[in-house]
Amino acid sequence: MFIKLEESHIPLIDTYILNNGDETIYLLKPLESFKNNELQGVFYGYMEENALSGVFYFSAKSVMCLHCLSPKVLGNLNLLKAIKYHKPKFVKGTTPMVDGVYKLICRAVSSTTDSNATLMVYDEAQMNLGNQATLNLVTGSNKMVDELLGDLKFFIDVETHFGRQVKAINDIVKEFKELIAQDNYLLGVIEHEIVAQGMIEDETSEVGILSGIYVSPKYRKRGFGQIISCELTRILLQRHKKPYLFVKDNNPTARALYDKIGYKAIKSYKLLTINY
């Protein structure tokens, strides 16, 4: 039975996520928000014999995250109705889950594109930070960061690099300021020029995900990506949280970097982008 999940179902979601580990990493943050009465989206579940056999989350930012125990759940017509109602632009999950959703919706949407990535987790290996002397790392709310956020070209380059449509500049800066207020956004600076960045996303009381690691083209091959990645990892470890990251399968250079600093691959994930 496919149902909307309410607060009374939180213990069932908790048990489901605990039992399925890293395959449900995208559901950790919304579950914590649900527990804290801060949820900005909707949870659905597939119930069998008073237990969940599938969990689906539709965020307020048009993202669907999912996991299920059986392929038959992904063929449920009520799930299709929920997708048509919420119209997510992106679907996140392990590769089999996203492939199953694609089969369900392929005839009901205009077009889709997908990208494959690998989930990696830090395994406590010794980090090699390299030489930081030429790269100043800054974050937090201060005058210098406020001035650096005026470098709009850098942020437009970042959005373009990750294949995202460039949003209104004010929206981009607003998002970064929110991350900075949480000390989750790191800038690499040389002589008052932003040359690199990285951030922590989907942070919960137990985990955090490294994201958005970027170095300006003319400053690459100097180890700056490694410095940013290592510092963000250290921040999470200091908070006693387990660091994760996703690396695209078509980026062997980034994969080699993360292998080097102590991350290991654990799951294949996929992002499905939908056009209606």
C-alpha positions in Angstrom: 0.0 0.0 0.0 1.4 3.4 -1.1 0.7 6.1 1.5 1.8 9.6 2.6 4.0 9.2 5.7 3.1 11.2 8.8 4.9 12.0 12.1 3.6 8.7 13.5 5.6 6.8 10.8 9.0 8.4 11.8 10.1 5.3 13.8 9.3 3.1 10.7 11.4 5.4 8.5 14.2 5.4 11.1 14.3 1.6 11.1 14.2 1.4 7.3 17.1 3.7 6.9 19.1 2.0 9.6 18.6 -1.3 7.9 19.6 -0.1 4.5 22.7 2.0 5.3 24.5 3.9 2.7 21.9 3.1 0.0 19.6 5.6 1.8 22.1 8.5 2.3 20.0 11.0 0.5 17.1 10.3 2.9 19.1 11.1 6.1 18.8 14.9 6.0 15.1 15.0 5.3 14.5 12.4 8.0 16.4 14.6 10.5 14.3 17.6 9.4 11.1 15.5 9.8 12.1 14.7 13.4 12.8 18.3 14.1 9.5 19.5 12.6 11.5 21.4 9.9 10.6 19.2 6.9 10.2 21.2 3.6 8.8 18.4 1.5 6.8 15.2 1.6 7.6 11.6 2.5 5.7 8.7 1.0 6.1 5.0 1.8 5.1 1.6 0.5 3.7 -0.5 3.4 3.7 -4.3 3.6 2.7 -6.1 6.8 3.1 -3.0 8.9 6.6 -2.4 7.7 8.1 -0.1 5.0 9.4 -1.7 1.9 10.0 1.6 0.1 10.6 5.3 1.1 10.2 8.2 -1.3 10.9 11.9 -0.5 9.8 14.9 -2.7 11.6 18.0 -1.6 10.5 21.6 -1.9 13.3 22.1 -4.4 11.9 19.7 -7.0 14.2 16.7 -6.0 13.0 13.2 -5.5 15.1 10.8 -3.4 14.1 7.1 -3.0 14.9 3.6 -2.0 12.9 0.4 -2.1 13.4 -3.3 -1.3 11.7 -4.8 -4.4 11.5 -3.7 -8.1 7.7 -4.2 -7.9 7.4 -1.1 -5.7 8.7 1.0 -8.5 5.9 -0.2 -10.8 3.2 1.1 -8.4 0.7 3.4 -10.2 0.3 5.5 -7.0 4.0 6.2 -7.1 3.6 7.4 -10.7 0.7 9.6 -9.6 2.8 11.1 -6.9 5.6 11.8 -9.4 3.1 13.5 -11.8 1.7 15.6 -8.9 5.1 16.8 -7.5 6.9 17.0 -10.9 10.5 16.5 -9.6 13.2 17.9 -11.9 15.8 15.5 -10.4 15.7 12.0 -9.1 18.5 10.7 -6.8 19.2 7.2 -5.7 21.3 4.1 -6.3 21.5 3.1 -9.9 18.9 0.3 -9.8 16.4 2.6 -8.1 16.7 5.4 -10.6 16.6 3.0 -13.5 13.4 1.6 -12.1 11.9 5.1 -11.9 12.9 5.8 -15.4 11.0 2.7 -16.7 7.9 4.0 -14.8 7.9 7.5 -16.1 9.6 7.4 -19.5 6.3 7.5 -21.4 4.9 10.3 -19.2 7.7 12.9 -19.6 9.2 14.9 -22.5 12.8 13.8 -22.1 15.4 12.7 -19.5 19.1 12.8 -19.1 21.2 10.9 -16.5 24.7 11.0 -15.0 26.4 8.2 -13.1 28.4 8.7 -9.9 30.0 6.7 -7.1 29.4 7.3 -3.5 32.7 7.3 -1.5 33.3 7.3 2.3 36.4 8.4 4.2 38.1 5.4 5.6 40.5 7.0 8.2 43.6 6.8 5.9 46.4 9.3 6.4 45.6 12.5 4.5 48.2 14.2 2.4 47.5 18.0 2.5 50.3 19.1 0.3 51.7 22.6 0.4 49.1 25.2 1.5 51.5 28.1 1.6 50.1 29.6 -1.7 46.4 29.0 -0.9 44.6 30.9 1.8 41.5 29.1 3.1 38.6 31.4 4.3 35.1 30.9 5.5 32.7 32.3 8.1 30.9 35.6 8.2 33.5 38.4 8.0 34.3 41.4 5.9 36.8 39.6 3.6 34.3 36.9 2.7 31.7 39.5 2.0 34.1 41.3 -0.4 35.0 38.0 -2.1 31.4 37.1 -2.7 31.3 40.1 -5.1 33.4 38.0 -7.5 30.4 37.0 -9.6 32.4 35.7 -12.5 33.8 32.9 -10.3 30.4 31.8 -9.2 29.0 31.9 -12.7 32.0 29.7 -13.8 31.2 27.3 -11.0 27.5 27.0 -12.1 28.5 26.4 -15.7 31.2 23.9 -14.8 28.7 21.7 -13.0 26.2 21.9 -15.8 23.6 23.9 -14.0 21.6 26.8 -15.4 22.9 30.0 -14.0 20.3 31.3 -11.6 19.8 34.9 -10.6 23.1 36.2 -9.1 21.3 37.2 -5.8 20.1 33.6 -5.4 23.5 32.1 -5.9 25.1 34.4 -3.4 22.2 33.9 -0.9 22.8 30.1 -1.0 26.5 30.5 -0.4 25.9 32.9 2.5 23.7 30.3 4.2 26.4 27.7 3.9 29.0 30.2 5.1 26.9 31.0 8.2 27.2 27.3 9.0 30.9 27.2 8.3 30.2 24.7 5.5 31.5 26.7 2.5 35.2 27.0 2.0 37.0 29.5 -0.4 40.5 29.1 -1.7 42.0 32.6 -2.2 45.2 33.9 -3.7 45.8 37.7 -3.4 42.1 38.4 -2.9 41.1 36.3 -5.9 38.9 33.3 -5.4 40.5 30.4 -7.2 38.9 27.3 -5.6 35.8 26.3 -3.5 34.2 23.4 -1.8 31.3 22.9 0.5 29.5 20.4 2.9 25.9 19.6 2.0 23.2 17.4 3.5 24.9 17.6 6.9 23.1 15.7 9.7 24.1 14.9 13.3 26.1 11.9 12.0 27.3 12.6 8.4 28.2 15.3 5.9 28.7 15.1 2.1 31.5 17.0 0.4 30.3 18.8 -2.7 31.1 21.4 -5.3 34.9 21.0 -5.3 36.0 23.4 -8.0 39.3 25.0 -9.0 39.6 27.8 -11.6 41.2 26.4 -14.9 44.3 28.5 -14.7 45.1 27.3 -11.2 44.6 23.6 -11.7 47.4 20.9 -11.3 48.7 22.7 -8.2 47.0 20.5 -5.6 44.3 23.0 -4.6 41.5 20.6 -5.1 43.2 18.2 -2.7 43.7 21.0 -0.1 40.0 22.0 -0.2 38.9 18.3 0.0 41.2 17.5 2.9 40.2 20.6 4.9 36.4 19.9 4.4 37.1 16.3 5.5 38.9 17.5 8.5 36.1 19.8 9.5 33.6 16.9 9.5 36.0 14.7 11.5 36.4 17.4 14.0 32.6 17.5 14.3 32.7 13.7 14.9 30.8 13.1 11.6 31.4 10.6 8.9 32.5 12.3 5.6 31.1 11.2 2.3 31.3 12.5 -1.3 30.0 11.7 -4.7 32.4 11.6 -7.7 31.1 11.4 -11.3 32.2 8.2 -13.1 33.4 10.2 -16.1 35.9 12.1 -13.9 38.9 9.8 -13.3 41.1 12.6 -12.2 38.8 13.5 -9.3 38.4 9.8 -8.5 42.2 9.4 -8.2 42.4 12.4 -5.9 39.8 11.0 -3.5 41.4 7.6 -3.5 44.7 9.3 -2.6 43.4 11.2 0.4 41.6 8.2 1.9 38.1 7.7 0.4 36.8 4.4 -0.8 34.0 3.6 -3.2 30.9 1.9 -1.8 27.9 2.4 -4.0 26.9 3.3 -7.6 24.4 6.2 -7.7 22.6 7.9 -10.5 21.0 11.4 -11.0 18.1 11.5 -13.4 17.1 15.0 -14.8 13.6 15.2 -16.1 11.9 17.6 -18.6 8.2 17.6 -18.7 
